[in-house]
Amino acid sequence: METARKYLIKLCIPVSLVISFLFLSCSASFPPKHETDVKAASTSTAPTRSELENATYSGFEGIAEIKGPVPLIDGQWEGPAYSRDSAVRPVLNLLGDFIITGDLDGDGLDESVTVLNLSTGGTGQLLYIAVVSRISGAVRNVGTKFIGDRVQIRGGRINKRSIFLDVVRAGPSDAACCPGEIATIGWTLEPAGMLAPVIVTDTPSRLSLQTIAATEWVLRKWTWNEPAPADPAITIQFRDGQFVGSGGCNRYFAPAKEGDMAGDVSTGPIGATRMFCNDQSMAAEQRFFAQLSGIKKFGFMLGKLALTYEREGRLEVMLFEERNPRPQ
């Protein structure tokens, strides 16, 4: 979990605060299919999260720290330390909060698509998309592809046997730490095990508060590992230059202003209605208002809206989900 926390912090903070927010061809060997190599009906479901966390992954050619297939145990692999006097080592994590399923190879059975994060000890966070299939009862990684360094994932889907990711990545004028280009990227799974790029015609745009304006978001986590209350729901939406929503009891509004770098944001004084609710709801609302008043950065993490805020001299992240996700 500490590794996940480090990943999250690196994904969400500007350079001045030591923050870096979350096509090289990489492929894995695709097992040949024969008439007898059929996914049995009893094991026809897509690989589960637990299976993904304990699978072996390939496709990291060009990464000196990885010499061959990587077996994960409970979603993580740690390589040897770089030197006898150093504790720094390469670490590969499966980001299990992001799993999409669908039939990519046309056999009528679903594959699982997930994301791997490779940290080699520096500020970079190398993301890979990985396809895992169930073949003759065995779970196998049948394709892996490099996504990019410190790419933020807004969402993903499988459509017409192709994988599509909506991302925020570094554009031509962006530093690697602070991506600001919004794009959709995609791949198809070829029989040889290659994930071949799909041309997406949408013109890249720039990250701004308008990116989140059409969506109402529901608070799910106060921090990366602390769940928020489900009821009453605390919500946020950007509209007409303000953050608006429900604090769980009262309706609120707070002016929002973007900064010089992509994803920078600050809020003005928070105004709210004056209803009274039970003590638990009022306490949650006051905490939310305090955290909202200290936000420094907005972006995305594995399909969730991430708001980085400062509290007691530390940087933390609130995570929100779409209230009514649009059909993929």
N, C-alpha and C positions, 0 to 999 in steps of 0.2 A: 504493500500500500504506500510505503514511503516513496517508492519509485514513481507510482502514479501521481503522488502529490508533487514531486519534482517536475514531472511532465506538465501537469496542469499549471503550475506557477510559471514555467518557461513559456507556456503558450499565451499567457495573459498580461504580461507586464512590459511597459516600454523600456527602451535601452537605458535611459537615465536612472531607472529604478531597478536595473538588472533584470529586465523582463523580456522574454521572447515568446510570443503567443503561440499554442498548438493550433526529353524523355530518354531517361536511362533505361535500356532494355534489360529486364531481368526476367528469367523464365524458370519454370520447374518442369521436371520430367513428367509427362502425361502418360499414365499407364495405358497400354493398348487394350482395346475392348474386343472381345470375341463373343461368339454366340453363348458360350458358357459363362462369360464374365458379366453376369447380370446382377443388378442390385436386388436382393431378395425382398419379397413383399414385407417380411417381418422387420426388415431394416431399411425400409424405403424412405423414411423421414430424413429431412436434412440434418446434418451433423449438429449436435447440441452444443451449447456453450461449454459444458464440461469437456466434451470431446475436443472442441477447438482448443481449449486451454491445455490439452495434453497431447496434441498432435505434433508431428515433425514437419518443419517448413524448409523449403529450399528457395533458390532464386535470388541470392544475395551476391551474385558475381560482382567483382569490382570492390567489394568491401574487405579490406585486408584482415580485419579482426575476425571474420567468419570464414572458416576453411571448408565447410561442407554443410550438409543438412543440420538443422538446429532442432533438437527435441525440447519442447516446452514442458515444464512441470508446473501445474497449477497456474498456467498463463505466463510463465517467466523463464528466461534462460540467462545465466550470467557466464561470461567468458572468463578466462584467466586474467589476473591483474597484468597491467602493461609492464611492470617491473617489480622487482622484489621489494623495493622501498615505497611502492605506491599501492593505494587501495582502489585506484581508478581502474575500471574494467568495462568492457562492452556489455550492455544489457539489452535484451530483446523482450518486449512485453506485448501480449495480446490485449488490445483495448476492447474488452468484452462487452462494454456498453453499446457497441456498434456492431450489429449483426443483421444482415438482410439475406433473405432466401428467395430462390427462384430457380427455374430450370434453364441452365445456360448451355447444355450440350444436346438438347433436343430428345432426351431419352424418356421424358415424361416425369422424371424425378428431380427433386430440388437439390441444388447445391447451397452451401452456406458461404457468404462473403463477409469477411471481417477485415480489421485493420491491425497491423503490427507497427509498433514504434521501436526503432533502434536508436539507442543513445550510445555514442562511442566515447563519451567522457567530456566532450566540449559542450558548447551551447546549442549545437545542432540537434534536432530531433527529426530523424529520417523516417518518414511514414511509407508503409508498403500496404497495398491491397492484396489480399490472399483469398483464393478460392479453394474450398475444401469439399470433397465429394465422398459419398459412401459407395465403395465398389467391392462387390462380393463380401459385404459385411464389414470391410475394413475402411477406416477413415483415412483419406489421403489428400494431401495438398497437391492440387492439380494445376495451379497457376499462381504466380506471384509477380507483382509489378511495383516499381518504385513510383510513389505519388509525388513526393517532394520533401523539402526541408521546412519544418514548422508551418505546414499547411493546416488551415482550419477547415473542418468538415461541417458544412451547414446541413447536409442531408444526403440521402442516397436511395437508389431504387434499382430494380431490375425491370427492364421493359424490352419486349421483343428479343429476349435472349441476350441482351446487352446490359452491362453494368454502367450506371451513371452516378457520379458524385458531384454535388454542388459544393464548391470550395471557395475559400478565400486564400489567395496565394500571393507571393511577392510579384509585383508587376515590374516593368522595365525600370521604373524610377524608385522602387521600394527597396529598403534594406531588408535583409533576410529576417531580421527580428520582427519586422512590423509589416506584415502583408496587407495589401489594400486592394488587390484586384479580385473581383468576383467573376467566377467562370464555372462552366460545367464541363467536366471531362468524362470520358467513357472508354470502355474496352469490350471486346468480344472474346470469348474463350475459343481458341482454335484447337483442332484435334491434336496438334503436336505439343500442346501444353502452353503455348504462348498466349499472353493476353495482348491482343492486337488493339491499338488505339482506334477509337471511333471518332470521326470528325463531327464536332458539334458546332452548328452554325451560329449560335448565339454570340454576339459581340461582347467581350468582357466589359464589365462596368466597374465602378469604384465603390468601395465600402463607405457607407454613410449611414446616418441614423434613419434615412428613408428606406434602407435595406430591411429594417425590422418594423416599419410603420404599418404594414398591412396585417400584422399579426398581433393577437393578444397572447401574452406569455404568462404561464403560471409558475410560481416559485416552487421548486422541488428540493433544493438544497441551500442551506444557509452558507455552508462552506463545502469544500470538495467531498467531505465525508460526514457531514451532519445534515440529516434529512430535515426538511421544513414541514410544518403541519399541512395536512391535506385539506382540512376543514377547520375554519373557513379558508377558502383559497385566497392567496395573495397574488395579485396580478399586476402586470405592467404592459403598457403600450406607448409607442411614440406617436404623437399626433399634434399637429399645429405648433411645432417647436417645443413641446412639453412631454415629459413622461406623465402619464395618467393611468389610473387604475384603482384597484381596491387594496387597502392595507389589511384586509381581513375583517374590518369593521367599518371604516370610513372611506369615502372616495377621496382621492388626493390628486394633486397636480404639482409638478416641479419643473421649472424652466431647464432645458438641456442645451448645452453648447458644445459643439465639436472643437477639438484642438487642431494643432498643426499637422500631427501625424495621423495616419489612418487608424481609426479605432479609439482615438483620444476623446474623452467626454467628461464634462463636469456638470453639476446641477446647481441651480439657485435655491433659494428658500422654498421649503415644501409647505404648501397650503393644503388644508383638508377640512372636510365637514366635521361636525362636533357631536356625533352620536356616541353613546356609551354602550359597551358590550361587556361580556364576562371578562374576568381578570386575565384569563389565558389569551383570549383574542387581543385584548388591549396590549398585553406585554409583547406579543408577536408583532403587532403593528408598530409599536414604538421601536422595536429592534430593527424592523425593516426600514423605517424612515431614517434611522441612524445610519444604517449601512448604505442606503440609497444616497444620502447626502455626501458620502465619502467616495463615490465611484470615480475611477480614474480611466477606465478602459472598458470597451465593449467588443465582443467578438463571438466566436462560436467554438464549441467543443463537442464533437461527435453528435451533431444534430441539435444540441442545446444552445440556447443563448447564454453567454457567460458575461457577467458584469464583475469586473475586478474593482474592489474597494479597499480603502485603507481603514484599519481599525486598531487603535492602540499601537500605532507605529508599525503594524504588520499589514501585509497585503493578503487578502483573501478573495475568494470567488463565489458569487452566488450563481446558481444554475437554474434555468427556466426551460420548460417545455411548452410547445405550442398547445393552446387550449383546444383548438379544433384543427388538427393537422389536415392539410389539403390532400386529396387522393393522389397517390403516386402513379 
